[in-house]
Amino acid sequence: MSEVQSLPLERHTIFQNSLMTALLDGIYDGEMSVSELLSYGNFGIGTFDALDGEMVILDGVCYQLRGDGSAQIAELSQRSPYAVATNFVPRITAHSPVGFTRDQISKFIDQLLPSKNYMYALRISGTFRSVTVRTVTKQQKPYPPMLEAVESDAELTFHNIAGVMVGFRTPVYEKGISVPGCHVHFIDSHHTTGGHVLDFTIDEANIAICPGTDLQLRLPLSQDFSNANLDPTDLDDQLHATEVKG
């Protein structure tokens, strides 16, 4: 690969509110409104105040995905403790091989990237033979660590469903800031159901990738964040348990 081919075409900013390690430590109070978050991008993922469901931002609309698998448009006044957003510009596109699972498509996407050292927003649109998701549910204070909060999350599997995978591929050096590797949420084409993606099998889908070169990171101004343990010794295990669940 030539030097030119290994570089993104131009600079592009990805915005992030708070840290993944803050979520792991139970920092769930929403400091940023959906209205403000949408000023940073028309595409993204995250969660809501008190861990009340998963977030998908698609085409400038923010959706709240609930524990029962349902989805609804979020109110602009709702708040988020953690979110990642960008203005999605598809610089790299490809058609997915039929029958690929999450692990297979992750490796396929890596082959499309000019470099693994940048951030990428990912959009996979099409039909899926199956999509397995889980969704965080609203927590009560005092908030438990995320590892405990997700223990009771139910897994749901949708079959023969059309929709969009929305997410980001994050380089390994950002571990703790975000989730390394591919982190995606799903919403169906009718915007009525979805969740945090655990696995899927593609029927027919198109992949669009938006490279990101700049990270704009906003940290919470709260006592809880100031006192949080943001460098747990078992970070890898926590990330795997909360994001992959086996």
C-alpha positions in Angstrom: 0.0 0.0 0.0 1.4 3.4 -1.0 1.9 6.2 1.4 -1.0 8.1 -0.2 -3.3 5.1 0.0 -2.6 4.6 3.7 -3.8 8.1 4.7 -7.4 9.4 5.0 -8.4 11.9 2.3 -8.8 14.9 4.6 -9.3 15.8 8.3 -12.6 14.9 9.9 -13.6 15.3 13.6 -15.3 12.7 15.8 -16.8 14.1 18.9 -17.1 12.2 22.2 -18.8 13.0 25.5 -17.1 11.4 28.5 -15.1 8.1 28.6 -16.0 4.5 28.4 -14.1 3.9 31.7 -16.4 6.4 33.3 -19.4 4.3 32.3 -17.7 1.2 33.6 -17.3 2.9 36.9 -21.0 3.9 37.1 -20.9 7.5 36.0 -24.4 7.5 34.5 -25.7 11.1 35.1 -26.3 12.8 31.8 -24.3 16.0 31.4 -25.1 16.7 27.8 -28.6 17.2 26.2 -29.6 15.5 23.0 -30.1 18.9 21.5 -26.5 19.9 22.2 -25.2 16.5 21.1 -26.8 16.8 17.7 -24.9 20.0 17.1 -21.8 17.9 16.9 -23.0 15.3 14.4 -25.8 13.6 12.5 -24.6 10.1 13.2 -23.6 8.3 16.4 -24.2 6.0 19.3 -24.3 6.3 23.1 -26.6 5.9 26.1 -29.0 8.0 28.1 -29.2 9.4 31.6 -29.1 6.7 34.3 -28.2 4.2 31.6 -31.8 4.3 30.3 -31.3 2.6 27.0 -29.0 2.6 24.0 -28.7 5.6 21.6 -28.6 5.7 17.8 -28.2 8.9 15.9 -29.1 8.4 12.3 -29.6 11.1 9.6 -29.7 13.7 12.3 -32.4 12.1 14.4 -31.6 10.6 17.9 -33.4 7.4 18.8 -33.7 5.8 22.2 -33.6 1.9 22.2 -35.2 0.4 25.2 -34.7 -2.9 27.1 -37.7 -4.5 25.5 -36.2 -4.0 22.1 -38.4 -1.0 21.2 -37.2 2.3 19.7 -38.5 5.8 19.8 -37.3 9.3 18.9 -35.6 10.8 21.9 -36.7 14.2 23.3 -34.2 17.0 22.7 -34.2 17.7 26.4 -33.1 14.2 27.3 -29.5 13.9 28.5 -26.6 11.6 27.9 -23.6 10.5 30.1 -21.7 9.1 27.1 -22.0 9.4 23.3 -19.9 9.5 20.2 -21.0 11.5 17.2 -19.8 12.9 13.8 -21.2 14.3 10.6 -21.1 11.2 8.5 -19.4 11.5 5.1 -19.0 8.1 3.3 -15.5 8.1 1.9 -15.1 4.3 1.6 -18.0 2.0 0.3 -18.3 -1.7 -0.3 -20.8 -4.4 -0.7 -20.7 -7.0 2.1 -20.2 -10.7 1.3 -23.4 -12.7 1.9 -23.6 -14.7 5.2 -20.9 -12.8 7.0 -21.2 -12.6 10.8 -20.0 -9.8 13.1 -16.5 -11.3 13.5 -16.2 -11.9 9.7 -17.4 -8.4 8.7 -15.1 -6.8 11.3 -12.1 -8.4 9.6 -13.5 -7.5 6.2 -13.9 -3.9 7.2 -10.3 -3.8 8.5 -9.1 -4.7 5.0 -10.9 -1.7 3.5 -9.3 0.8 5.9 -6.3 2.9 4.8 -4.8 2.5 8.3 -5.8 0.9 11.6 -4.4 4.0 13.4 -7.4 6.3 12.7 -11.0 6.3 13.9 -13.8 5.3 11.6 -17.6 5.8 11.6 -19.3 2.7 10.2 -22.7 2.3 8.6 -23.9 -1.1 7.4 -27.3 -0.9 5.7 -29.3 -3.8 4.4 -31.1 -7.0 5.3 -29.9 -9.4 8.0 -30.8 -13.1 8.5 -30.4 -12.5 12.2 -29.4 -9.7 14.6 -28.8 -10.4 18.3 -28.9 -7.4 20.6 -29.1 -6.4 24.2 -30.0 -3.1 25.7 -29.0 -1.5 29.0 -31.9 -0.6 31.4 -32.4 2.4 33.7 -30.4 2.3 36.9 -31.2 3.7 40.3 -28.8 5.6 42.6 -26.4 4.7 44.0 -25.4 3.5 40.6 -23.7 0.1 40.3 -20.6 -0.4 38.1 -21.6 -1.2 34.6 -20.4 -4.8 34.9 -23.2 -5.3 37.5 -25.7 -3.1 35.7 -25.7 -5.2 32.5 -25.9 -8.6 34.2 -29.7 -8.8 33.9 -29.9 -7.4 30.3 -32.0 -9.6 28.2 -30.8 -10.7 24.7 -33.1 -10.4 21.8 -32.7 -11.9 18.3 -34.4 -10.5 15.3 -34.8 -12.6 12.2 -35.0 -11.6 8.5 -34.9 -7.9 9.3 -33.9 -4.8 7.4 -32.1 -2.0 9.1 -28.9 -0.2 9.8 -25.8 -0.9 11.9 -24.5 2.4 13.3 -21.1 2.6 15.1 -17.4 3.2 15.2 -14.2 1.3 14.7 -11.8 2.6 17.3 -8.0 1.9 17.4 -6.6 -0.1 20.3 -4.7 2.9 21.7 -8.0 4.5 22.6 -8.9 1.6 24.9 -10.7 3.1 27.9 -11.5 6.3 26.1 -13.8 4.3 23.9 -14.4 0.7 23.0 -11.5 -0.7 20.8 -12.6 -2.5 17.7 -16.0 -2.3 16.1 -18.8 -1.0 18.5 -22.2 -0.9 16.8 -25.9 -0.4 17.6 -28.7 -1.6 15.3 -32.0 0.1 14.4 -34.5 -1.5 12.0 -35.7 0.3 8.8 -39.0 1.3 10.4 -37.1 2.8 13.4 -39.2 0.8 15.9 -36.7 -1.7 17.3 -33.0 -2.3 17.9 -30.2 -2.4 20.5 -26.5 -2.9 21.2 -25.3 -5.4 18.7 -23.8 -8.7 20.0 -23.8 -10.6 16.7 -25.5 -10.7 13.3 -25.6 -12.6 10.0 -25.8 -10.5 6.8 -28.2 -11.3 4.0 -27.4 -8.4 1.8 -25.8 -5.1 2.9 -23.8 -2.1 1.9 -20.9 -0.8 4.0 -20.1 2.9 4.2 -17.1 4.2 6.2 -16.2 7.7 7.3 -12.6 8.1 8.4 -11.9 10.4 11.4 -8.6 12.1 12.1 -9.4 14.4 15.0 -11.0 13.5 18.3 -12.9 16.2 20.2 -13.2 14.9 23.8 -15.5 16.5 26.4 -15.1 15.4 30.0 -17.8 15.7 32.7 -17.5 18.4 35.3 -18.8 16.4 38.3 -17.5 15.2 41.6 -18.3 11.6 40.6 -16.1 11.9 37.6 -13.3 13.5 39.5 -13.3 10.6 42.0 -13.9 7.8 39.4 -11.4 5.0 38.9 -10.6 5.4 35.2 -7.7 2.9 35.1 -9.1 -0.4 36.3 -6.6 -3.3 36.3 -9.2 -5.6 34.7 -10.2 -3.2 31.9 -10.0 -5.8 29.1 -12.3 -8.1 31.0 -14.8 -5.4 31.8 -14.9 -4.2 28.2 -15.5 -7.8 26.9 -18.1 -8.6 29.5 -20.1 -5.4 29.0 -19.8 -5.0 25.3 -19.6 -8.6 24.0 -21.2 -10.6 26.9 -19.3 -13.7 26.1 
